Amino acid sequence: MKNRRATVYAASAIATTLVLTGTLTASASVAPEQASGKPGGATATATDGVTHKQNERVPEGAVWTQHYFPSSDGSDTELHADVLLPEKMPKGKKVPVILSASSYFGHSGEIAPEGYKQPGPSKRFQDFMKGTDLFKQGYAFVMVDTRGFGGSTGCLDFGGPGDQADVKAAIDWSANRPWSTGAVGMYGKSFDAYTGLIGNNLKQDALKAVVAQEPVWDGYKQVHANGLPRPHAAITPNTYNSIAGLPQLPGDDKRYKKNAGYEKKHPECAALNSYGYAIGDPDDKHWKDRNPAAKAKGTDTPLFFTQGLIEDNTKPEGMQEFLDNHEGVERGWVGQWNHVRGNERVEDGRLAMGREGWFKETLSFYDEHLKGKKPKVDYPDYAVEDGSGDWRGEKSWPAKDRTATLRLGDGTYVDTGGGSETEPPGEDAGQGKAGYFVWSEPVAKATRVTGSPKVSMTAKGEGNVMVKLYDVDKDGKAVMFDEQVSRLDRDQLDLELKSTDWTLKAGHSLAVEIGSVQTGDWIDTPSKQKIQVTDARLELSVDDPAEDVATGGARSPFLDQYLKASTVKLKPGKPTITLPAAD
C-alpha cells in the first residue's frame, strides 16, 4: 500500500511543475487550438482594436486592445492588460467587467512557449468566454499580468503585498474605464483564484463578485504543513521563475517586450522568490502577508468557489477558516475531485466534478451581482458530493448536527519514516513501530464526518507526526479519507486536518492512526526517536445523511482513482471510542 500511494504522490509531484497554473487541466481543453497560431495578423494597441477576423487568437465576438497602468503601491511597477470587449458594442455603451489577475497570460504561452507566431490574448479562459457566450451577454473580460509576468514589470510575489497592490490597481482600473459600468467580478482557477480571494480581502466597492475554482486559501499551507515542506516548496518557485523569464514574441510592441525583459535585468527577483518558499515558519511575516483565510475577517464580497476535498494540489486547508471569516454571500461546489475546472471533462467525456451546468450557474451568479438580475434558477447555496459519490444541497457548509471531542488516550511510536504497522495496539502499543491505531465502535447508522477535524496531544520526543483517519468496514477494508502531518517542535500539539465530507456506512468504524510520516507528499527527515503521545484527543463534527436533500450531480471520476490508491487492509482492534450519534 505504501508503495502504491508513494507512486501516486510521486506522479503528483512531477505534475507540480504545473502547480497553481491549472494548466495540467486547462491544456487538456485548449491544447489542440494553442499550436494553431498562423503567421500574420494584427496586434492590438490601446486605441486600435483587433477582431477574430484580423487575428485568430482573438475569440469570436470580441475586440482586443492592450493597455498599461501603474500598480497601486507607489512603486514603479507597470501592469499590462489584455482587454476583450463585445465586438458590436455601441459607442458610449457600458458593460460590467470580468477580471482575472494572473501569471499565466503571457502572449507566448502560459508556462512555456506554445508555438505562436503572432501576439494575441491568452486562451486560458476562452472556454469560459465561449461557454457563457460572454460577449453576447454584455460583459468585458480583462486579463491583467501580475508583476513579473507577461507584459508587467516588477518582481513576482506569490500573493504577497506586491500582488495585492496589483489586484487593487486592476480592480480600480477596470471599474473606471469609459466602457465599464463600474461593476467588476473576478474569475480564476488555482493561482488566479488565489488572486480572487485577495480581491475579496481588499474590500473594494467596485468588486461585486468572485468566482474561485480550487483556490489557494493559505499560501503557507500550499507549500508547507506545520513545519514540513511539500514538494511544492521546491518545485513551485522554479516553475514561476521559469514563467517569469519566458521569451515573448517578436511581434509584441516595444513596451511589452521591454517590460517582459524585466526579470533578465533583475536576477534578484528569482532569488527572492525562491527564498520565500523556503521559509518554514507560518508565523513569519512573509506567510502572514500571504494568508487570505486569516485576512478575510469582515469581508463580504459574494463568493462562488469550488474545492476538491481529495485534491493533490491546492488542498482544502485554510478553507474553513476563510469561510468562517467571510461574512458575505457564499456559493460552492465541494466534492471528491482533483485539481479541475467546473466545466472540465475526463477522457471518456464525463464531467470531472460530476455536476452539470458550470457556465450557466456562473453566469447567473455574475448576472445577479454585477447586473442586479434575479436568478431564473434556484441553485443550492452549496452543492456537495460526499465520499459515497452522492450529491446534496446545503444552505451552508459544513452542515453538522453535533461536534464532539473523543479521548484517544496514550501511545508510542518510533519516528522511522518507514510506514505504519497494521496490527492493532496492545498493551505495548507502538513499541518499536512506526504508528499505532485507535478504534471506534461501529456506527449504528450512516454517519458523516464533515468540516475540519482537529487532533490535540502532548508529545515527548523529537521528530514528526502523522495523523490519519480511516473508514473501516467489518472485514477490515479501510479507506484513508483524511490526514495531516507536523513537526513535533513543541510538547503540546494542536493539529487541524484537511476539510472533509465523508460518510461511514452503518456497521463501519473510524480508525485513527498516529505515527511517523508515511507518504511521499511531504519532505520529512525522520528522527528515529521513540515518541511518547499522551492525552490525545480528536474533535470532529458529524452529520446525519438521512436528512440530505439531493441535488444534481454524478459521481466524480477521480473518486474511484482515489479509493484505489487509498484503501488498505487493516486488522480491526478493540474499540475504545464511540462516535457521537448524528441526529
C-alpha positions as CSV (number, residue, x, y, z in Angstrom):
1,M,0.0,0.0,0.0
2,K,2.7,2.4,1.0
3,N,4.5,1.9,-2.4
4,R,1.3,2.3,-4.4
5,R,0.4,5.6,-2.7
6,A,4.0,6.8,-3.0
7,T,3.8,6.2,-6.7
8,V,0.6,8.2,-6.9
9,Y,2.2,11.1,-5.0
10,A,5.4,10.9,-7.0
11,A,3.4,11.4,-10.1
12,S,1.6,14.2,-8.4
13,A,5.0,15.9,-7.5
14,I,6.1,15.7,-11.1
15,A,2.8,17.2,-12.2
16,T,3.5,20.0,-9.8
17,T,5.7,21.6,-12.4
18,L,2.3,22.9,-13.4
19,V,1.1,23.8,-9.9
20,L,-1.4,26.5,-9.5
21,T,-1.5,27.1,-13.2
22,G,-4.4,24.7,-13.7
23,T,-2.5,24.2,-16.9
24,L,-2.5,20.5,-16.4
25,T,-6.2,20.6,-16.7
26,A,-6.5,23.8,-18.8
27,S,-4.3,22.4,-21.6
28,A,-6.5,19.4,-21.9
29,S,-9.3,21.6,-23.0
30,V,-7.4,24.1,-25.2
31,A,-4.2,22.4,-26.4
32,P,-5.5,21.4,-29.9
33,E,-6.0,25.1,-30.7
34,Q,-2.9,26.5,-29.0
35,A,-0.4,25.5,-31.6
36,S,-2.6,26.8,-34.5
37,G,-1.3,30.3,-34.4
38,K,-0.7,31.3,-38.1
39,P,1.9,33.9,-39.2
40,G,0.5,37.3,-39.8
41,G,-2.5,39.0,-38.1
42,A,-2.9,42.3,-36.4
43,T,-1.6,43.3,-32.9
44,A,-3.8,45.5,-30.8
45,T,-2.9,48.8,-29.2
46,A,-4.8,50.8,-26.7
47,T,-6.8,52.6,-29.5
48,D,-6.7,50.2,-32.4
49,G,-8.9,47.1,-31.5
50,V,-8.4,43.8,-33.3
51,T,-11.1,41.2,-34.0
52,H,-11.1,37.5,-34.7
53,K,-11.1,38.1,-38.4
54,Q,-7.9,40.2,-38.1
55,N,-6.2,37.8,-35.6
56,E,-7.4,34.3,-35.0
57,R,-6.2,34.4,-31.4
58,V,-8.9,36.8,-30.5
59,P,-12.1,35.0,-29.5
60,E,-15.1,35.3,-31.9
61,G,-17.4,38.2,-30.9
62,A,-14.7,40.2,-29.2
63,V,-12.4,43.2,-29.8
64,W,-8.9,43.0,-28.3
65,T,-7.0,46.0,-27.0
66,Q,-3.8,46.4,-24.9
67,H,-3.2,48.8,-22.0
68,Y,-0.6,49.8,-19.4
69,F,-1.2,51.3,-16.0
70,P,0.7,51.6,-12.7
71,S,0.2,49.4,-9.7
72,S,-1.3,50.9,-6.6
73,D,1.7,50.7,-4.2
74,G,3.5,53.8,-5.3
75,S,6.3,51.7,-6.9
76,D,7.4,52.0,-10.5
77,T,5.7,48.6,-11.3
78,E,3.8,48.9,-14.5
79,L,1.0,46.4,-15.3
80,H,-0.2,45.2,-18.7
81,A,-3.8,44.3,-19.5
82,D,-5.3,42.5,-22.5
83,V,-8.9,43.7,-22.8
84,L,-11.7,41.9,-24.7
85,L,-14.9,43.9,-25.3
86,P,-18.0,42.9,-27.2
87,E,-17.3,43.4,-30.9
88,K,-20.7,45.0,-31.7
89,M,-20.9,47.2,-28.6
90,P,-22.5,50.5,-29.5
91,K,-20.4,53.7,-28.9
92,G,-21.0,55.0,-25.4
93,K,-22.3,51.7,-24.2
94,K,-21.0,50.5,-20.8
95,V,-20.6,46.9,-19.7
96,P,-19.7,45.1,-16.4
97,V,-16.2,43.6,-16.3
98,I,-15.0,40.1,-15.5
99,L,-11.4,40.4,-14.4
100,S,-8.6,37.9,-13.9
101,A,-5.2,38.8,-12.5
102,S,-2.6,36.1,-13.2
103,S,0.9,35.0,-14.1
104,Y,-0.4,32.9,-17.0
105,F,-1.5,35.5,-19.6
106,G,1.9,35.9,-21.4
107,H,1.4,36.2,-25.2
108,S,3.9,33.3,-25.9
109,G,2.2,30.8,-23.6
110,E,1.0,30.0,-20.1
111,I,4.0,28.1,-18.7
112,A,6.1,27.6,-21.8
113,P,6.3,28.8,-25.4
114,E,3.3,27.3,-27.2
115,G,4.3,27.8,-30.8
116,Y,2.5,31.1,-31.5
117,K,3.8,33.2,-34.4
118,Q,1.6,36.2,-33.6
119,P,0.8,38.0,-30.3
120,G,-2.7,37.7,-29.0
121,P,-4.8,37.3,-25.9
122,S,-4.3,34.2,-23.8
123,K,-6.6,31.2,-24.4
124,R,-6.6,30.4,-20.7
125,F,-10.2,31.3,-20.0
126,Q,-11.6,31.3,-23.5
127,D,-13.5,28.1,-22.5
128,F,-15.4,30.3,-20.1
129,M,-15.9,33.1,-22.6
130,K,-17.3,30.6,-25.1
131,G,-19.3,28.5,-22.6
132,T,-21.1,31.6,-21.2
133,D,-21.4,33.4,-24.6
134,L,-19.9,36.2,-22.5
135,F,-19.7,39.0,-25.1
136,K,-23.2,38.5,-26.4
137,Q,-24.3,38.5,-22.7
138,G,-22.8,42.0,-22.5
139,Y,-19.6,41.6,-20.5
140,A,-16.0,42.6,-20.9
141,F,-13.1,40.3,-20.0
142,V,-9.9,41.8,-18.7
143,M,-6.7,39.8,-18.2
144,V,-4.0,41.6,-16.1
145,D,-0.5,40.3,-15.8
146,T,0.6,40.4,-12.2
147,R,4.0,41.8,-11.6
148,G,6.9,39.9,-13.1
149,F,4.9,38.1,-15.7
150,G,3.8,38.8,-19.3
151,G,3.9,42.5,-20.1
152,S,4.2,43.7,-16.5
153,T,7.3,44.8,-14.7
154,G,8.4,44.1,-11.1
155,C,9.4,41.0,-9.1
156,L,6.9,38.1,-8.9
157,D,5.3,38.0,-5.5
158,F,3.1,34.9,-5.0
159,G,0.2,36.6,-3.4
160,G,2.2,39.0,-1.3
161,P,1.9,42.8,-0.8
162,G,3.0,43.4,-4.4
163,D,0.4,41.1,-5.9
164,Q,-2.2,42.6,-3.6
165,A,-1.3,46.1,-4.9
166,D,-1.6,44.8,-8.4
167,V,-5.1,43.3,-7.8
168,K,-6.3,46.5,-6.2
169,A,-5.0,48.5,-9.2
170,A,-6.6,46.1,-11.6
171,I,-10.0,46.4,-9.9
172,D,-9.8,50.2,-9.8
173,W,-8.6,50.4,-13.4
174,S,-11.3,48.1,-14.7
175,A,-14.1,49.9,-12.8
176,N,-13.0,53.3,-14.1
177,R,-12.8,52.6,-17.9
178,P,-15.2,54.7,-20.0
179,W,-16.7,51.4,-21.3
180,S,-17.2,50.0,-17.8
181,T,-20.4,50.2,-15.6
182,G,-18.1,50.2,-12.6
183,A,-19.1,46.7,-11.6
184,V,-16.3,44.2,-11.5
185,G,-16.3,40.4,-11.0
186,M,-13.2,38.2,-10.7
187,Y,-12.7,34.8,-12.2
188,G,-10.0,32.2,-12.0
189,K,-8.7,28.8,-11.2
190,S,-5.8,27.9,-8.8
191,F,-3.4,30.9,-8.8
192,D,-5.8,33.3,-10.4
193,A,-8.5,32.0,-7.9
194,Y,-6.0,32.9,-5.2
195,T,-5.9,36.5,-6.6
196,G,-9.7,36.4,-6.5
197,L,-9.6,35.7,-2.7
198,I,-7.1,38.5,-2.4
199,G,-9.5,40.8,-4.3
200,N,-12.2,39.9,-1.7
201,N,-9.9,40.9,1.1
202,L,-9.2,44.3,-0.3
203,K,-12.8,45.4,0.3
204,Q,-13.1,47.3,-2.9
205,D,-16.6,48.7,-3.5
206,A,-16.3,48.0,-7.2
207,L,-15.7,44.3,-6.8
208,K,-19.2,42.8,-6.8
209,A,-18.4,39.0,-7.0
210,V,-15.6,36.5,-7.0
211,V,-15.6,33.1,-8.7
212,A,-12.7,31.0,-7.5
213,Q,-12.1,27.4,-8.7
214,E,-9.7,25.4,-6.5
215,P,-8.0,28.4,-4.9
216,V,-5.1,28.7,-2.5
217,W,-6.7,29.6,0.8
218,D,-3.4,30.0,2.7
219,G,-0.1,30.5,1.0
220,Y,1.9,28.7,3.7
221,K,-0.3,25.7,3.7
222,Q,0.0,25.4,0.0
223,V,3.7,24.6,0.3
224,H,4.2,23.5,3.9
225,A,2.4,21.6,6.6
226,N,3.2,22.6,10.2
227,G,6.9,22.8,9.6
228,L,7.2,20.1,7.0
229,P,7.6,21.2,3.3
230,R,5.6,19.7,0.5
231,P,7.4,19.0,-2.9
232,H,5.7,22.3,-4.0
233,A,8.2,24.2,-1.8
234,A,11.0,23.2,-4.2
235,I,9.2,22.8,-7.5
236,T,6.8,25.8,-7.5
237,P,9.4,28.6,-7.2
238,N,11.3,27.1,-10.1
239,T,8.2,26.9,-12.2
240,Y,7.2,30.5,-11.5
241,N,10.8,31.8,-12.1
242,S,10.7,30.0,-15.4
243,I,7.4,31.5,-16.4
244,A,8.6,35.0,-15.4
245,G,11.5,34.5,-17.8
246,L,9.6,33.3,-20.8
247,P,10.6,34.8,-24.1
248,Q,7.7,36.8,-25.6
249,L,7.0,37.2,-29.3
250,P,8.9,39.4,-31.8
251,G,5.6,41.0,-32.9
252,D,4.8,42.3,-29.5
253,D,5.0,46.1,-29.1
254,K,8.2,47.7,-27.8
255,R,6.7,48.5,-24.4
256,Y,5.5,44.9,-23.9
257,K,8.9,43.5,-24.9
258,K,10.8,45.9,-22.6
259,N,8.6,45.0,-19.6
260,A,8.8,41.3,-20.4
261,G,12.6,41.6,-20.1
262,Y,12.4,42.9,-16.5
263,E,13.4,39.5,-15.0
264,K,16.6,39.3,-17.0
265,K,17.7,42.7,-15.8
266,H,16.8,41.9,-12.2
267,P,18.0,38.4,-11.4
268,E,17.4,39.1,-7.7
269,C,13.7,38.6,-8.4
270,A,14.1,34.8,-8.9
271,A,16.4,34.6,-5.8
272,L,13.9,36.4,-3.6
273,N,11.0,34.3,-4.9
274,S,12.9,31.0,-4.1
275,Y,13.9,32.2,-0.7
276,G,10.3,33.0,0.3
277,Y,9.2,29.4,-0.3
278,A,11.9,28.0,1.9
279,I,10.6,29.9,5.0
280,G,9.2,27.2,7.2
281,D,7.6,29.3,9.9
282,P,3.9,30.0,9.4
283,D,4.2,32.9,11.8
284,D,6.8,34.6,9.7
285,K,5.6,37.9,8.2
286,H,6.3,36.5,4.7
287,W,3.5,34.0,5.2
288,K,1.2,36.1,7.3
289,D,1.1,38.5,4.3
290,R,0.1,35.6,2.1
291,N,-2.8,34.2,4.1
292,P,-6.2,35.1,2.6
293,A,-8.0,32.9,5.1
294,A,-6.8,35.0,8.1
295,K,-7.3,38.3,6.2
296,A,-10.9,37.5,5.2
297,K,-12.3,38.7,8.6
298,G,-15.2,41.1,8.0
299,T,-15.2,40.7,4.2
300,D,-18.5,40.4,2.3
301,T,-17.9,40.1,-1.5
302,P,-20.2,37.4,-2.9
303,L,-18.1,34.3,-3.4
304,F,-18.7,31.3,-5.6
305,F,-16.0,28.7,-5.3
306,T,-15.1,25.0,-6.0
307,Q,-13.0,22.8,-3.9
308,G,-11.9,19.2,-4.3
309,L,-11.7,17.6,-0.8
310,I,-9.2,14.9,-2.1
311,E,-7.2,17.4,-4.1
312,D,-3.5,16.7,-4.5
313,N,-2.6,20.3,-5.4
314,T,-4.5,23.2,-3.8
315,K,-5.8,21.2,-0.9
316,P,-8.7,22.2,1.3
317,E,-6.5,23.7,4.0
318,G,-7.5,27.1,5.3
319,M,-10.8,26.8,3.6
320,Q,-13.0,26.6,6.7
321,E,-11.1,29.5,8.3
322,F,-11.8,31.6,5.2
323,L,-15.4,30.7,5.1
324,D,-15.8,31.3,8.9
325,N,-14.2,34.8,8.5
326,H,-16.1,35.7,5.3
327,E,-19.5,37.4,6.0
328,G,-20.9,37.7,2.5
329,V,-22.9,35.6,0.2
330,E,-21.3,32.2,-0.4
331,R,-21.9,29.6,-3.0
332,G,-19.8,26.5,-3.5
333,W,-19.3,23.2,-5.2
334,V,-17.5,20.9,-2.8
335,G,-16.7,17.3,-3.5
336,Q,-14.4,14.4,-4.4
337,W,-12.3,15.6,-7.3
338,N,-8.8,16.6,-8.1
339,H,-7.4,19.9,-9.5
340,V,-10.0,20.6,-12.2
341,R,-12.4,23.3,-13.6
342,G,-16.1,23.1,-13.1
343,N,-16.6,22.5,-16.9
344,E,-13.7,20.1,-17.4
345,R,-14.3,16.6,-18.7
346,V,-12.2,13.5,-18.4
347,E,-11.1,11.4,-21.5
348,D,-14.4,9.4,-21.7
349,G,-16.5,12.6,-21.7
350,R,-17.7,12.6,-18.1
351,L,-17.5,15.8,-16.2
352,A,-14.5,15.8,-13.9
353,M,-16.6,17.3,-11.0
354,G,-19.6,15.3,-12.0
355,R,-22.1,18.2,-11.9
356,E,-23.7,19.8,-15.0
357,G,-24.2,23.5,-15.6
358,W,-21.0,25.2,-14.5
359,F,-21.2,28.0,-17.1
360,K,-24.9,28.6,-16.6
361,E,-24.6,28.8,-12.8
362,T,-21.5,31.0,-13.0
363,L,-23.2,33.4,-15.5
364,S,-26.3,33.5,-13.2
365,F,-24.1,34.4,-10.3
366,Y,-22.5,37.3,-12.2
367,D,-25.8,38.5,-13.6
368,E,-27.2,38.7,-10.1
369,H,-24.3,40.5,-8.5
370,L,-23.0,42.7,-11.4
371,K,-26.2,43.4,-13.2
372,G,-28.8,43.0,-10.5
373,K,-30.8,40.4,-12.4
374,K,-32.8,37.9,-10.3
375,P,-31.7,34.3,-11.0
376,K,-34.1,32.2,-13.1
377,V,-33.0,29.0,-11.4
378,D,-32.9,28.4,-7.6
379,Y,-29.4,26.9,-7.3
380,P,-28.5,25.5,-3.9
381,D,-26.0,27.6,-1.9
382,Y,-23.8,24.6,-1.6
383,A,-23.7,21.6,-3.9
384,V,-21.8,18.9,-2.0
385,E,-20.6,15.5,-3.1
386,D,-19.6,13.3,-0.1
387,G,-17.3,10.3,-0.1
388,S,-20.1,8.0,-1.3
389,G,-20.3,9.9,-4.6
390,D,-23.8,11.2,-3.7
391,W,-24.7,14.9,-4.1
392,R,-26.8,17.1,-1.8
393,G,-27.8,20.7,-1.5
394,E,-27.0,22.7,1.7
395,K,-27.6,26.2,2.9
396,S,-24.1,26.3,4.4
397,W,-21.0,24.2,4.7
398,P,-20.0,22.3,6.8
399,A,-23.6,21.3,7.8
400,K,-23.3,19.5,11.1
401,D,-25.6,18.0,13.7
402,R,-23.1,17.6,16.5
403,T,-19.4,18.3,17.4
404,A,-17.7,16.2,20.0
405,T,-14.2,15.6,21.4
406,L,-13.1,12.0,21.6
407,R,-10.3,10.9,24.0
408,L,-7.8,8.8,22.0
409,G,-5.6,8.2,25.1
410,D,-1.9,7.4,25.0
411,G,0.5,5.6,22.8
412,T,4.1,5.4,21.4
413,Y,5.7,5.0,18.0
414,V,9.2,5.4,16.5
415,D,9.7,8.2,14.0
416,T,11.2,5.9,11.4
417,G,9.5,7.4,8.4
418,G,9.2,3.8,7.1
419,G,5.4,3.3,7.2
420,S,2.9,2.1,9.8
421,E,2.2,-1.3,11.2
422,T,-1.3,-2.6,10.5
423,E,-1.6,-4.5,13.8
424,P,-3.9,-3.0,16.5
425,P,-2.1,-1.7,19.5
426,G,-1.9,-3.9,22.5
427,E,-0.5,-3.2,26.0
428,D,2.8,-2.1,24.4
429,A,1.0,0.0,21.7
430,G,3.5,1.2,19.2
431,Q,6.7,-0.2,20.9
432,G,9.3,-0.1,18.1
433,K,6.7,0.5,15.5
434,A,6.1,3.5,13.2
435,G,2.5,4.0,14.2
436,Y,-0.4,2.9,16.3
437,F,-4.2,2.8,15.9
438,V,-7.3,3.8,18.0
439,W,-10.6,2.3,17.0
440,S,-14.2,3.3,17.4
441,E,-17.3,1.2,17.9
442,P,-19.1,0.5,14.7
443,V,-21.6,3.2,14.0
444,A,-25.2,2.2,14.4
445,K,-26.4,4.1,11.3
446,A,-24.7,6.1,8.5
447,T,-22.7,8.9,10.0
448,R,-21.0,11.7,8.1
449,V,-17.7,13.2,9.3
450,T,-17.5,16.8,8.0
451,G,-15.6,20.0,8.4
452,S,-12.0,20.2,9.6
453,P,-11.3,17.5,12.3
454,K,-8.7,18.5,14.9
455,V,-6.3,16.4,16.9
456,S,-4.5,17.6,20.1
457,M,-1.9,15.7,22.0
458,T,1.1,16.0,24.3
459,A,4.2,14.5,22.7
460,K,7.6,13.8,24.2
461,G,10.4,13.3,21.8
462,E,11.8,15.0,18.7
463,G,10.6,14.2,15.2
464,N,7.5,14.2,13.1
465,V,3.9,13.0,13.5
466,M,1.3,12.0,11.0
467,V,-2.4,11.6,11.8
468,K,-4.8,9.6,9.5
469,L,-8.5,8.9,9.6
470,Y,-9.8,5.7,8.1
471,D,-13.3,4.4,7.2
472,V,-13.2,0.7,8.0
473,D,-15.8,-2.0,7.2
474,K,-16.4,-5.1,9.3
475,D,-13.8,-7.1,7.2
476,G,-11.0,-4.6,7.8
477,K,-11.2,-2.9,4.3
478,A,-10.1,0.6,5.2
479,V,-10.1,3.9,3.2
480,M,-7.9,6.7,4.4
481,F,-10.0,9.8,4.0
482,D,-8.2,12.5,5.9
483,E,-4.6,13.1,7.0
484,Q,-2.2,15.7,8.3
485,V,1.4,16.0,9.4
486,S,3.5,18.2,11.7
487,R,6.9,18.6,13.2
488,L,7.0,17.9,16.9
489,D,8.7,21.1,17.8
490,R,6.6,21.8,20.9
491,D,5.2,19.5,23.6
492,Q,1.6,20.5,23.2
493,L,0.3,20.0,19.6
494,D,-2.9,21.2,18.1
495,L,-3.3,19.8,14.6
496,E,-6.1,20.7,12.1
497,L,-6.7,18.1,9.4
498,K,-7.9,18.9,5.9
499,S,-11.6,19.7,5.4
500,T,-13.5,16.6,4.6
501,D,-17.1,15.3,3.9
502,W,-17.1,11.5,4.3
503,T,-19.9,9.1,5.2
504,L,-19.3,6.0,7.3
505,K,-21.9,3.4,6.4
506,A,-23.8,1.6,9.2
507,G,-21.5,-1.0,10.8
508,H,-18.3,0.8,9.7
509,S,-15.8,2.0,12.2
510,L,-13.5,5.0,12.4
511,A,-9.8,4.2,12.9
512,V,-7.3,6.9,13.9
513,E,-3.7,6.3,13.2
514,I,-0.9,8.3,14.9
515,G,2.7,7.7,13.9
516,S,5.6,8.6,11.6
517,V,5.2,10.3,8.2
518,Q,4.4,7.5,5.7
519,T,3.7,9.0,2.3
520,G,5.7,11.0,-0.3
521,D,3.5,14.0,-0.1
522,W,5.8,15.7,2.4
523,I,9.5,16.0,2.6
524,D,10.4,14.8,6.1
525,T,13.6,13.8,7.9
526,P,12.7,11.1,10.5
527,S,14.4,11.5,13.8
528,K,14.5,7.7,14.6
529,Q,13.4,8.6,18.1
530,K,10.7,7.0,20.2
531,I,7.8,9.4,20.5
532,Q,5.5,9.2,23.6
533,V,2.0,10.5,23.0
534,T,-0.3,11.3,25.9
535,D,-3.8,12.7,26.2
536,A,-4.5,12.6,22.5
537,R,-8.0,13.9,21.6
538,L,-10.0,14.1,18.4
539,E,-12.5,16.9,17.8
540,L,-14.8,16.2,14.9
541,S,-18.3,17.2,13.6
542,V,-20.9,14.7,12.4
543,D,-24.0,15.0,10.3
544,D,-26.9,12.6,9.5
545,P,-27.1,11.7,5.8
546,A,-30.7,10.7,6.3
547,E,-31.6,14.4,6.2
548,D,-29.9,15.0,2.9
549,V,-31.8,16.9,0.1
550,A,-30.4,15.5,-3.2
551,T,-29.2,17.9,-5.9
552,G,-27.9,17.2,-9.4
553,G,-24.6,15.5,-9.8
554,A,-22.9,12.3,-10.8
555,R,-20.1,10.5,-9.1
556,S,-16.8,12.4,-9.9
557,P,-14.4,10.1,-11.8
558,F,-11.4,10.9,-9.6
559,L,-13.1,9.4,-6.5
560,D,-12.6,5.8,-7.8
561,Q,-9.0,6.6,-8.6
562,Y,-8.5,7.9,-5.1
563,L,-10.2,4.9,-3.5
564,K,-7.9,2.5,-5.3
565,A,-4.8,4.4,-4.1
566,S,-6.0,5.0,-0.5
567,T,-7.5,1.6,0.5
568,V,-5.7,-0.8,2.8
569,K,-6.5,-4.0,4.7
570,L,-6.4,-3.5,8.5
571,K,-6.9,-5.9,11.3
572,P,-9.6,-4.2,13.5
573,G,-8.6,-3.6,17.1
574,K,-10.5,-3.3,20.3
575,P,-12.9,-0.2,20.2
576,T,-12.0,2.4,22.8
577,I,-14.0,5.4,21.4
578,T,-17.6,6.0,20.2
579,L,-18.6,8.5,17.6
580,P,-21.4,10.8,18.6
581,A,-24.8,10.0,17.2
582,A,-25.6,12.1,14.1
583,D,-29.2,13.2,14.7
